[in-house]
Amino acid sequence: MVAWSVHSRDTRLRDAGAIAGRVLDNIRPGDIVLLHAGHDLPGKHRPLLLQALPIILRGLHERGLQSVTASELLAPQLDAAPAR
């Protein structure tokens, strides 16, 4: 199970800059960011995430951080885990 440590609030905020700012103001190395790419209800899509994502990625790069998959983030921990 993987949980998030930074919530983008992309379902509530109505501005891509505010979404990106919230993430970038709170992000630390090793954090997992919760972002919502879509919605299963018609008319409830979240296009602001597509605008916020390049801002977030650029901000991470400027801070010397990079985005990785959850598997990549957890790989060192999984490799070090004792065998059962």
N, C-alpha and C positions, 0 to 999 in steps of 0.2 A: 504494500500500500504506500502511496506517495501523497503527501499533503502539501499544501501551499504555505508559504510564509509571507508572501506579499500579495495582497488583493488589489487588483487594478481599479476596482469599482467601475469597470467599463459598462456595467449594466445600469448604473445610476447617473454617472457623469455624462454630460451632453456636449462635451468638447474634447476633440482628440488631444489637444495640448494639455488639458487638465488630466486626462487619463495617463498620458506619457509622464507628466510632471509628478503625479502621485507615485508611479512606479519608480521613477528615477530618484525621487526624494527619499524613498524608503529602501531601495535595493542595497544589499550587501553581498559580498562573495558567498556563494553557496545557496543563496535564496532560490526558492521556487516561486515563480510568478503565476498567479491565476488570471488567465485571459479567456474570454468567451468568444469563440469564433462565429457562432450562429445560434439559431433558435429553431425549435421544431414547429413553431406556430407561424402560419402565414402572416406576413407583414411585421414580424418581430425580429427581423435580421438586425445585425449590429455592425453597420458599415463603418462606424467610427474607429473600430479596432484596426481596420485596414489603413486608416490614416495615422493612427497612433503608433503602430508597430515600427515603421521606419524611424520615427523620432526616438522611440525606446532603444532600438538597435544602435542608432548613432550615438545616443547618450551612453550606452554600455561601452561601446568602443572607445569613446572619449575618456572613460574612467578606467580603461585597461581591462574591462570585463568582456566576456563573450557569452553567447547563449549556447547551450548544449541541451541535448535530450535528457530526460530523466535517467535513462539507462547509462548515458555517459557520465552524468553527475554521480551516480551511485556506484559505478564500476570499481573505483578504488576501495570502497567500503566492502563491496561484495567479494573482491579478490582477497581481502584481509580477513574475512569472516571464517571462523573455525568450521571445519567439516563436521557434519552431523552423522 
